[in-house]
């Protein structure tokens, strides 16, 4: 059982600054440059979540893709940036936006189409929904999906924007989603909720969802500024320790920036977000890891 130092009252006090790390604006989702192409911005509305959904076909576009249930919800067409066969697909929020130079990453991996699906101000509940209903059953099969989390927000599964947004766009009846986002509390522009340990977070569910769908993945564990300042939170450290043990046991590749002392305080801009030096370091590290995983 976790003896959490971060109380719900503390979390409520952090919501306005999106985790002590610079505000992640509660705006409609937008797509960032991907491989030199700028995807169109998308706006979302709660009513879109009630639209009829399609069902997955009995076969996919690649022969080695796993068969999917005919009744599985398929919301791939709601993605701001669509995946492509054999590409590298980045999924994330402002941590990726300030941490990864997508054009530089594409230049470092010219053998693959690199795409970044940027959902500003979104968190682990959305990554899970997209894994389950959009990327998992997609006919287009990226060779590698790169996603990640900050432990502070992964510890609050219900954390999300309190307005029509992409979480609504991808939400569908799912018992795990309902279980982890229950008992939520509205607090201004955000919805928060109880703190959970790793086992009761969206991280293992998302990891398993990608694995069950036959999609290779690389998980990025971000290093928040308080760690660079030498004041790590014990509960965040425990969460990351449990995550690393889980990934190692399941042979899930990851990049552990959380414990990487090379990402120093001089590489941060506003809050948890990185400056140009931080972006260069993260991009180079990601480039090396992706090339290693894809045997390039």
Secondary structure, DSSP 8 states (H G I E B T S, - for coil): ----SS-HHHHHHHGGGTTTS-----------EETTEE-------GGGGGS--EE--SS-SSTTS----TT-EE-GGG-SS---TT-EEEEESHHHHHH--HHHHHHHTTTS-EEEEE-TT--HHHHHHHIIIIITT-SS--SEEEEEE-HHHHT-TT-EESSS-HHHHH----HHHHHHHTT-EEETTEEE-----GGGSHHHHHHHHHHHTT--EEEEE---HHHHTT---HHHHHHHHHHHHHHHHHT-EEEE-TT-TTS-GGGB-STT-B-HHHHHHHHHHHHHHHHHHTT-
